[in-house]
């Protein structure tokens, strides 16, 4: 019993420290989920000088002419020696990867939630959904990178963002058959991972053509920084942005504040609110939708 109480006390201290950085609840009740969104937002029609507006529609199935007979891709782990650290994570390679040395693939960087690891998206079944959609010719083959962040390191001491931009992306592009243009590279994440996706996607808009913020509250102070971040992005280079969240998510007000900020600045983005909480059941229920949305960014390139 003493060990149990001590462990509980340590956990309370840890969660209290995390709350200083961001609002990022990890509740796990199992809600009743329906596939239709409660609210879906489309930015107003563009006026002269305003950014070009993106339609809020799901992509049509991609007509792929491929001879690949494999039904499943491969999930690998990677290790990147970087200065005094070892950067680790997982990478999904699509069916028949490597059979054509001249074929290059779009890349999707998917970031995990707080107190989790690179295994989270794998456990939810992201790779299985990728296999299904690729084999069914609903999306193009892609490479999915799932980096691991040590989430207990506080900002600004946490160098995960710097590592992703300066080490992981260049290493992936040099070791795998990737399309290196920003239009074929997307970044997204759940909860804390979505905080990173928004921060890195806007600060490094030259690297990412799409940003996915799934149940995202933002890091403390980043909401005030967003207007300055987007102001310097050329209108023609504004990334595609998707925000989605459960209507009973305890971070809903924070996500709505970001949605309102983008709306006030006439930044094209998609806002989708569904039944659900801030938990893995919610994210698992939307894996198909996420993959189709990211893939739509490069389907017409």
C-alpha positions in Angstrom: 0.0 0.0 0.0 2.9 2.4 0.8 4.4 1.8 -2.6 1.0 2.4 -4.3 0.5 5.7 -2.5 4.1 6.8 -3.3 3.6 6.0 -7.0 0.3 7.9 -7.0 2.0 10.9 -5.5 4.8 10.9 -8.1 2.1 10.7 -10.9 0.3 13.7 -9.5 3.5 15.7 -9.4 4.2 14.7 -13.0 0.8 15.7 -14.3 1.0 19.0 -12.4 4.3 19.8 -14.2 2.7 19.0 -17.6 -0.1 21.4 -16.9 2.4 24.3 -16.8 3.3 23.6 -20.4 -0.1 23.0 -22.0 -3.6 21.8 -21.6 -3.4 18.2 -22.7 -5.9 15.9 -21.0 -5.7 12.2 -21.6 -9.1 11.0 -20.4 -10.0 7.4 -21.5 -13.8 6.9 -21.2 -15.3 5.1 -24.1 -17.9 7.3 -25.8 -20.7 6.4 -28.3 -19.3 7.5 -31.6 -21.1 8.4 -34.8 -19.3 9.1 -38.1 -21.2 12.3 -39.0 -19.6 15.6 -37.8 -21.6 17.8 -35.4 -20.0 20.9 -36.8 -17.9 21.4 -40.0 -16.5 24.9 -40.8 -15.6 26.3 -44.2 -13.9 29.7 -44.3 -15.8 32.5 -46.1 -15.4 33.2 -49.8 -12.1 34.9 -50.6 -12.0 38.6 -51.0 -9.3 40.6 -52.9 -6.0 40.2 -51.2 -7.2 37.3 -48.9 -5.7 33.8 -49.0 -7.1 31.4 -51.4 -9.9 29.4 -49.8 -9.9 25.6 -49.6 -13.1 23.6 -49.9 -14.1 21.3 -47.0 -14.6 18.1 -49.0 -13.3 14.6 -48.7 -11.1 13.4 -51.6 -12.5 11.1 -54.3 -10.8 7.7 -54.6 -7.5 7.9 -56.4 -7.2 6.0 -59.6 -3.9 4.3 -59.3 -2.3 2.2 -62.0 -0.1 -0.1 -59.9 1.0 -3.7 -60.4 1.8 -4.3 -56.7 0.4 -7.6 -55.5 1.3 -7.1 -51.8 -1.5 -6.3 -49.4 0.6 -5.2 -46.5 3.4 -2.7 -45.8 6.2 -3.0 -43.3 6.6 -1.3 -39.9 10.3 -0.6 -39.0 12.1 1.1 -36.2 14.9 3.6 -36.8 17.7 5.0 -34.7 19.6 8.2 -35.7 22.8 9.1 -33.8 22.6 12.9 -33.3 25.3 14.6 -31.3 25.1 13.1 -27.8 21.6 11.7 -28.4 19.9 8.8 -30.1 16.7 9.8 -32.0 14.3 6.9 -32.3 10.9 6.2 -33.9 8.9 4.0 -36.3 8.4 4.2 -40.0 5.7 2.6 -42.1 6.7 1.5 -45.6 3.8 0.8 -48.1 3.3 -2.5 -49.9 5.9 -3.2 -52.5 8.2 -0.5 -51.2 11.7 -0.8 -52.8 10.5 -3.0 -55.8 11.0 0.1 -58.0 14.1 2.0 -57.1 12.9 5.0 -59.1 9.6 5.4 -57.3 9.4 8.1 -54.7 6.7 8.5 -52.0 5.0 11.3 -50.1 5.8 11.4 -46.4 3.5 11.9 -43.4 5.0 12.7 -40.0 2.5 11.7 -37.2 3.3 12.7 -33.6 2.1 11.0 -30.5 0.4 12.3 -27.4 1.8 13.1 -24.0 3.1 10.3 -21.8 3.1 8.1 -24.9 5.7 6.9 -27.4 6.1 6.3 -31.1 4.1 3.1 -30.6 0.8 4.9 -30.1 -0.2 5.4 -33.7 0.9 1.9 -34.5 -1.2 0.5 -31.6 -4.2 2.5 -32.9 -3.9 0.7 -36.3 -2.7 3.6 -38.5 -0.6 1.2 -40.6 -3.4 -1.3 -41.0 -5.7 1.5 -42.3 -2.9 2.6 -44.7 -2.7 -0.9 -46.0 -6.4 -1.1 -46.6 -6.7 2.3 -48.3 -3.6 1.7 -50.5 -4.7 -1.8 -51.5 -8.2 -0.4 -52.3 -6.6 2.3 -54.4 -8.3 5.0 -52.3 -5.0 6.7 -51.5 -1.6 6.8 -53.0 1.2 4.8 -51.3 3.0 6.8 -48.7 5.7 6.6 -46.0 4.6 7.4 -42.5 7.2 8.5 -39.9 6.3 8.3 -36.2 9.1 10.0 -34.2 9.4 9.5 -30.4 9.4 12.5 -28.1 10.6 12.5 -24.5 7.6 14.4 -23.3 8.7 15.1 -19.7 11.3 17.6 -20.9 9.8 21.0 -20.7 9.9 23.7 -23.3 12.1 25.5 -24.2 14.6 22.9 -23.1 12.8 20.3 -25.2 14.6 20.0 -28.5 12.2 17.6 -30.2 11.1 20.2 -32.7 14.7 21.1 -33.6 15.6 17.4 -33.9 12.7 16.7 -36.3 13.5 19.6 -38.6 17.3 19.5 -38.6 18.0 15.7 -38.1 15.1 13.4 -38.7 13.6 14.8 -41.9 17.0 15.1 -43.7 17.9 11.5 -42.5 14.6 10.1 -43.7 15.0 11.8 -47.1 18.5 10.5 -47.5 17.7 6.9 -46.5 14.3 6.3 -48.0 12.7 6.9 -51.4 10.9 10.1 -50.5 9.4 13.1 -52.5 11.3 16.0 -50.9 9.0 18.8 -52.1 6.9 20.4 -49.3 3.7 19.6 -51.2 4.4 15.9 -50.6 5.3 16.2 -46.9 2.7 16.6 -44.2 2.8 16.8 -40.4 0.1 15.9 -37.9 -0.5 14.8 -34.4 -2.9 14.0 -31.6 -3.2 16.1 -28.4 0.4 17.1 -27.5 1.6 15.8 -30.9 -0.9 18.2 -32.5 0.6 21.1 -30.5 4.0 20.3 -32.1 2.4 19.9 -35.6 0.9 23.4 -35.5 4.0 24.9 -34.1 6.4 23.2 -36.5 4.1 23.4 -39.5 3.6 27.1 -39.2 7.2 28.0 -38.2 8.6 25.8 -40.9 6.0 26.3 -43.6 8.6 25.7 -46.3 8.9 22.1 -45.2 5.2 21.1 -44.8 2.3 21.4 -47.2 -0.3 20.1 -44.8 -0.9 20.3 -41.0 -3.2 18.1 -39.0 -4.2 19.2 -35.5 -6.2 16.4 -33.9 -7.6 17.3 -30.4 -5.0 20.1 -30.1 -4.9 22.6 -27.2 -1.6 24.2 -28.2 1.4 24.8 -26.0 1.1 27.6 -23.4 1.6 30.9 -25.1 1.5 29.6 -28.7 -2.0 30.9 -29.3 -0.7 34.5 -29.0 2.2 33.6 -31.3 0.1 32.1 -34.2 -0.8 35.5 -35.8 2.8 36.4 -36.1 3.7 33.0 -37.5 1.1 33.1 -40.2 1.7 36.7 -41.1 5.0 35.9 -42.7 3.8 33.0 -44.7 3.2 33.9 -48.4 -0.4 33.5 -49.3 0.4 31.0 -52.0 2.4 28.9 -49.5 -0.2 28.7 -46.7 -0.3 25.0 -45.7 -3.5 23.1 -45.7 -4.8 22.9 -42.2 -7.2 20.4 -40.6 -8.5 20.8 -37.0 -10.8 18.1 -35.5 -11.9 17.4 -31.9 -14.6 15.7 -29.9 -17.5 17.8 -28.6 -16.9 16.6 -25.1 -13.1 17.0 -25.2 -11.8 18.8 -22.1 -9.5 20.9 -24.5 -12.4 22.0 -26.7 -12.2 25.7 -25.6 -8.5 25.8 -26.4 -9.0 24.3 -29.9 -11.9 26.6 -30.6 -9.7 29.6 -29.7 -7.2 28.5 -32.4 -10.0 28.0 -34.8 -11.3 31.5 -34.1 -7.8 33.0 -34.5 -7.3 31.4 -37.9 -10.8 32.5 -38.9 -10.1 36.1 -37.8 -7.0 36.1 -39.9 -8.8 34.5 -42.9 -6.4 31.6 -42.9 -7.9 28.7 -44.9 -8.5 25.7 -42.6 -11.0 23.0 -42.0 -12.8 22.7 -38.6 -14.6 19.4 -37.7 -16.2 18.7 -34.4 -17.6 15.2 -33.7 -19.1 13.3 -30.8 -16.3 12.0 -28.6 -13.8 12.7 -25.8 -10.0 13.3 -25.6 -9.1 9.6 -25.8 -7.7 6.9 -28.1 -11.2 5.7 -29.0 -11.8 9.0 -30.7 -8.6 9.1 -32.6 -8.9 5.4 -33.7 -12.4 6.2 -35.0 -10.9 8.8 -37.4 -7.8 7.1 -38.8 -9.4 6.5 -42.2 -10.5 10.2 -42.4 -7.1 11.4 -41.4 -5.2 9.4 -44.0 -7.6 10.4 -46.8 -7.3 14.1 -45.8 -3.5 14.1 -45.8 -3.4 12.1 -49.1 -5.7 14.6 -50.8 -2.9 17.2 -50.4 -0.7 15.5 -52.9 -3.3 13.6 -55.0 -3.4 16.3 -57.7 0.3 17.2 -57.7 
